[in-house]
Amino acid sequence: MKLILIIIAALVIASGLAYQVHIDPGYVQLTYGQWLVETSLAVLLFITAVFFIGFYIALRTLLTIKRTPKIINQWNQRRKQIRSKKELNKGIIDSAEGNWQRSEKLLVKHAQQSDTPLLNYLSAAHAAQSQEAYGRRDDYLFKAGEALPDQIHAIHLTRAKLQLSAGQLEQALATLQELKSATPNQPIVLTLLLKTFAQLKDWNSLYTLLPSVKNNRKIFPENWQSIEHDTLVQLFEHPAGGQNIDTVWKSLDKRQKLNTDYLTPYAMHLIAIGKSQIAEDLLLKSLNAQLNAQLLKIYSELNISTNKKIKQIEKWGKNQSMNPVLLNTLGRLCLEQKLWGKAETYLTQSISIKPTSSAYFLLGNLHEKQGAPSGEINTYYKDGLAISENATSINALSDLGISA
């Protein structure tokens, strides 16, 4: 619409000029030395316009000829980029479908012409790894670094992920430690480093790293909680491995100190080094909060007065509902103190709640110490053995995936 208006305006102006020239064509005289040119103003203006237009066309033609190689090169680059995008899409699709070899070939062939060379090389590295061609994978990652040196952090991060995925734990560890030195609080680096130490079962390094991981708000607890649990269990069960077990215990919060998985090995450690009093205090605190069979067993075996242990366990029985484990423990301790009547009462009560092989064996032992007839004694032992064998059979069927 705008062009039409311009043309109309030009025609109107041209018509006006033509009419004016027709009325008064004007007169122009040009002299140069002996040369004399006489003409009308209209003719001079026409010749001037023709000359100007000719000069303009000639100049544009020369400029176009000069720029032709550049224009051709730009066109060729655009063509290559368009083709590169198509091949990149094909390569990614092949990778998704598991055609690793063809995917790698397409991605690498057009990487230099691509406007996203990083994506080409990283995708090619994934394809090479899927073929266990780790040498080619590292070569592509190196080329990615050359193509985009400002993205070296992302490239190293990809290298660490691929190494970890390939089971190259030592190489992944070296890469991640280098990344951690450059970016100490980067959440992905810390998470990958945590997983690498866990797979290497380097519990001391994990224990040292965990505070940084736990304090990083960008790392969700589910990413480190199970690893922290395994780390603490290993450090408590193998205290000679590096970290001081007392230091590890002091670093726990109140909730963790009540955790049986940590308290059990720590209490046994304290007992082993002659610190039974400290172990007793910790066990009492935990058992007062919640009765636990494993901790109860350790407490019952402490090198303290048996009568003191009986009174304490009876107290727990009053405050908490009686259960077979507690009753069996009381029965065993009373048996040690030759409190035959109390022992039989507790064991009989335990069997009435839930018959267990340990209760029957203790009853058999009790009657044997009291000089009961052998037939009566053997009955208790047989009943205990039957329960034990039945439990073994159920466990075996469960291992086979068969419900009893």
N, C-alpha and C positions, 0 to 999 in steps of 0.2 A: 504493500500500500504506500509506503514511504517513497519507494523508488518510482512509482507511478506519478506521485505528486511532483517529484523532482523533475521527471521528464516533461511533464505538462508545463512546469514553470520555465524550463529551458526553452521549450517550443514557443512559449509566449514571449520570452525575452528576445529569442532569435527573430521572431516575426516582427516585433517592434523595431529591432535594429535594421532588419531588411527594408521595412517601410521607410525608415528614416534615411537610409542610404539611397533608396529609390527617389526620394524627394530631393535630397542634397548629397550626392556621392562624395563631395569634398575633393580637394586637390593636394597632392604631395609632390615635392621636388627634392631629389637627393643629388648632391654633387660630390665628386671625389676626384680631384685633379681635373683632367680633361673629360672625365666621365660625368654624364648628366642623365638622371633617370626621372622621368615624370610619370605619375600614375595617380589613380584616384585613391582616396583614403580607404575605401572598401577593399580594393585589391590588395593594398599593403597589409591591412589587417588580416585578410585571408591568407596571404603568403606567410605572415608571421605566425598565425595559428598552425598552419601546416608544418612549418619548420619546428615549432615547439613540440607539436605532437610527435613528429618524426624523431626528434632528439630524445623525447621521453621514452618512446618505444625502443629505440636503440640502446639507451642506458639500461632499461629494465631487462632487455635481452642479454646484455653483457653480464649484468649482476646474476641473472638466472643461470647462465652458463658457468659462472664462477662458483656458484653455490651448488651446482648439480651433484658433485661428488659427496658433499655433506648431506644433501637431501637423500641421495641413494643410500648412504650409510645409515642414516636415521631410519629410513624405511626398512632396511635390512635388519637393523636392531629390533625394531618393533615386530617384524615378522618372526625373528628368532625368539623373542620374549613370549609372543603368543603361542608359538610351538612349544616352548619350554613349559608354559603353564599347562598345556594339554598333556605333555609327557609327565609332568609332576603329578597331575591327577591320576593318570594311568598307573604311575609307579606306586602311589599311595593305595590305590584300589588293589593292585597286585599284592602289595604287602599285606593288606587286610585279608586277602583270600589265600595267603600262604605261598604265593608265587615269588619266593624270595629272590631267586636268581634273576628273573626278568625285571623285578622291581628295582633291584640294585643297579642293573645295567641302565635302565631308563633314567633313574635319579641322578646317576653320576654323569651320564653323557651330556645332559643339558644343565648341569649345575652352574657352569661359568656364565651361561647366557640368562640364567634365571634372575628375576628381581628379588627372589627369596633364596639365595644360595644356602643360608643356614638350614632352612627346612629341607632342602635337597640332601645336604651332606649328613644331617642328623638322621633323616629317614633311611638313607643308604647305610649308615652305621648300624641301625636297628636290623636292616635286612641282612647285612653281613654277619651280625651276631647270631641271627636265627640259623645261619648256615655253619656256625661255629668257626667262622673265618675271622678270628680275633685280630689278626695282623691287618687285614683290610679295614676292619672296623676302626682301629686306631689311626690308620692312615686317613680315613675320611674325617675323623674328628680333628686331626692335625690340619687338614685342608680347610675345614670349617673355621678354625682359628686364624688361618692365614687370610681367609676371605673377609672375616668380620672380627678383627682383634678386640673390638670394644665389647663383644659378647663372649669373651673368654670364660667368664664365670658360669654362664649357662652351659657352655660346652663342657667344662670340667664337671659340672653337676651331672650332665648326661653321661659322661664317661664313668663316673662313680656308680650311677644307677645300673649301667650296662655291666660293669665289672661285678657288681654285687649280684645281679641277676645270673651272671655266668658262673658264679661260685668262686670268682677270683678275689677272695677276701683280703689277702695281703695287698694286692694292687689297689683295691677299692679303699682300704684303710689309708694308704699313702695319699691317694687323691683327696680323700675327705679331710685328712689332717692339714693338707695344703690349703684347702678351701676354708677350713676353720680358722687358720691363721689369718687369712684375708678378711673373713666375715665371721667373727666369733659367735654372734647371736643369730645367725641365719637359721630359721626353724627347720628347713628341709635338710640342711647340712647336719644339724644336731640329731635329727630323727634318723637319718641314714647312718650316721656314726654310731648311734645307739644300737641299731639293728646289726651293724657289722661287728661290734664288740660282743653282742649277744651270740652271734653265730660262731665267733671265735672262742666263746666261753672265757673271755678276758674279764673276770668279775671285778678285779681291782680297778681296771680302767673304767668299767661301767659305773662303779661306785663313785669314782672321781668325777665322771661326766654328769651323773644324774642331777646334782643340784642345778647346773646350768639349764638342763632340760626342763626340770620342774618349775623353775622360775620364769621360763619363757611362756608368756601368755598365749602365744600363737600355736603352741603345741598342746593338743588336747590330752587330758589324763589317760584316756584309753590307749594312747600310743606308748605310754611308758609304765603304767601301773604293773602289768604282768611281768615286765622285764625287771622292774625294781624288786618285785616279790622274789623272783628267781635269784637275783643277785644277792639279796640279803640272806636267803636260805643257804646259798652256797658259802657265803662268808661266815655264817654261824656254824655250819656243819664242817667247814674246813678252815678253822681259825689260823692255821699255820701258813695259809696261802699268801699273806701279805698284809692286809689291813688288820689293825689291832681290834680284836673282837669287842673289847670294852668300849673303845671309841665308837665302833659301829652301833653298839647298844645305846650309848648316850645320844646318838644322833636321831634315834627313833622318837616319834611323837607318842603321846599317851595311848592312843588307839593301837598303834603298832606294837607297843610293849605288852599288850594283852593278847596279841596274835600268837596262837599255839605254835605255828610254824617257826616263829623266831624264838619264843620263850623256851620251848622244849630243848633245842640244842644249846641255848645259852645257859639254861639251868644245869644241864648235864656237864657243860664246860666248867661252871662254877664248882660243882660237886667234885669234878675230877681234879681241880687244883686246890681243893681244901677250903673252899668258901661256901660251905653248906648253909651258913646262917643267912648270907645274902640270897642264896638260892631259895631258902625257905620263905623269906619275906616276899620275894617276887611270886612264888607259887601261891602263897596265901592270898595275896592281893588279887591274883587272877582267878583263883578258885572261889573266892568270896563273891566275885562278880558273876561267874558262870562256871558250873561244874563241867570238867572235861576229863574224859577217861585217861588220856595220855598223861596229862599233868597230875591227875590223881595217883596214877601208878608211880610217877617219879617222887611225889610227896611221900607216898607210903614206904618208899625205899630209902628215904633220907636217914642219915645216921644220927637220929635223935630218939628220945624216949618213945618206945612203942605205945605206952599208955597215953602220952601226949598226943600221938597221932590218932589213936582211937577216939579220944575225947573230941578232937577237932573234926574228924570225919563224921562222928555222931552229931555234932553241932550242924554240920552242913546238911545232914540227913533231915534234921528238924526244920531247917530254913528252906530246904529245897526238897522236892518230891523224891522219895526213895527210888532208886533204880538198881538193876542187877549189878552193874559195875561197882557202885558204892557199897552195896550189901556184900558182894563177894570180897571186896577189899577189907571191909570190917571183919568178915568171917576169917580171912587169912591172917589178919593181925591178931585176932582173938585166939586163933589156933596157935600162933607163935607164943602167946602169953599163957597158953594152957587154960584159957577161959572157955572150957568145953561147952558149957550151956549157952553162953552168948554166941559162940561160933556157930553152933547148930541152929540157933534161932535165926541168925542173919542168913545163913546159907539156905535154910528151908524157906524163908521168906523170899529170897532171891529166886528160887526155883518156882515158887508159886506165881511170881510175876512173869518170869520168862526162863524156862529151863536152859541152862548153858552147860557146856562140857566142864568148864572150870569149876562151877558150883558143885557138880557131881563128884569131880575128882577130889575137891577139898573135903566134901562130906565123907568120901571113902577113906581119905587120909585121917580124918577126925575119928571115925569109928575104928580104924586100924590102931590108932594111938590109945583108944579106950579099951582095946582088947575085945572088940565085938566079934561075933562068929564070922568066919571067912566067907560064908555064903552071902551074908548081908553086905559085907565089904565089897565083894566082887560084883554084887548087883549095882552098887553105885558106880563102880568103875566101868561096867558094861554100858550103863545108861549114858555116862559121859562119853565113852568111846563111840557109841551109836550116834550121838548128836554131832560129834566131831567128824565122823565119816560122812554123815548126811550133808553137813556144811561143805565138806570137800567136794562131794559129788555135785552139789548145786553150783559151786564156783566153777567146776569143770564144765558143766553144761552151759553156764553163762558165758564162759570164754568161747564156747562153740556157737554161741548165738541161739541157744535152745532154752526156752523157759521151762522151769521145773513145774 
